[in-house]
Amino acid sequence: MKWLTPFALLLAFGLFAGCGDDDDNGTGDDNPTAPRVVAEIVGEPPPLDDADADVWAGIDSTTVAVAGTNLPKLGVPKASATPTTMQVQALISGTDLYLRVQWADPTNDAYPGHYTVSVVGPPLAFERNTLAEEDQLYVMFQDPLTDDYDVWNWQALRTGGSMVARGMVYDGTELITDSNATATLPAAIENRELNLAIPQYLPKDSSEFQGAVLSQQDAVPRVDLVNSTGWTVGDTIPGWLVDTALVGSSHTDEQRGSVWDVRTISVYDDAASEYRVVFRGPIASQYDDDIDLAALDSLQVMIGVFDNQNDFNLGGTSRAFSQKFWLILPPD
């Protein structure tokens, strides 16, 4: 059982008792005006097949400011980026922490390194888009002892398609993927013929295929379908094959390690031009790469939003971070 420290009690009291305004929460901590996201305890866990499950309608949502000048470590501020705010919700069910993050993005960039049909033939011919970028989110939990960050990295296709987030550590200099998995299990592999700018695989549904996610299980060698018909110039072939079985019973928890122990479900809402992503991660971790949330009653978090960009260190209008906010973890 976790015991609330006096600091966390003050945080919780300030939230529920409504003490003062947003600039006076009475905590006396080193970040007194930071927003507070209180994880609510629920009995029934949210389903991980719906980012808009009914349970989230009853969970408080906190607005967190986002800017290009926010950085997880000291550095040169960069230009502001959109969005300017995000919505964060948190709940605890059983032994898991759930976070739901909602933010505006005018485009659903989930097609890194994709191909388009240039000649319908037969045989088919393709053009390759060499831009291998996509939308990303970095949820970064600051270790109160080391100031390093335990990171959950969601990518619109290359992890989101497998319904996972990549476990990482940010030490202020570099991002390091967790290293305790007993097997190398990539969430996605590049769909490219060796040394050629053509896809190695096509969807088994041929020209009927739609969307960004082509699972490894639903892909067939290009040579099997290169003479198929029904295609239209401009049809899209994903540049990556997603392992949709990564979270299934064909792999063990030990094989996945803390690299892939965080599950996700996401949706891009075309009408609202926004993403909504739900994360589920263990509260008590058995891995040294992770922060053991079971030992804490609160910690600071910041979230990085990357608009069609892969490079974590590249500043500009495609990268922004939220302000730090307090995540309050109630006792069992």
Secondary structure, 3 states (H helix, E strand, C coil): CCCCCHHHHHHHHHHHHCCCCCCCCCCCCCCCCCCEEECEECCCCCCCCCCCCHHHHHCCCEEEEEECCCCCCCCCCCCCCCCCEEEEEEEEECCEEEEEEEEECCCCCCCCCCEEEEECCCCCEEEECCCCCCCEEEEEEECCCCCCEEEEEEECCCCHHHCEEEEEEECCCCEEECCCCCCCCCCEEECCCCCCCCCCEEECCHHHCCCCCEEHHHEEEHHHHCCCCCCCCCCEECCEEECCCCCCCCCCHHHHCCCCCEEEEEEEECCCCEEEEEEEEECCCCCCCCCCHHHCCEEEEEEEEECCCCCCCCCCCCEEEECCEEEECCCC
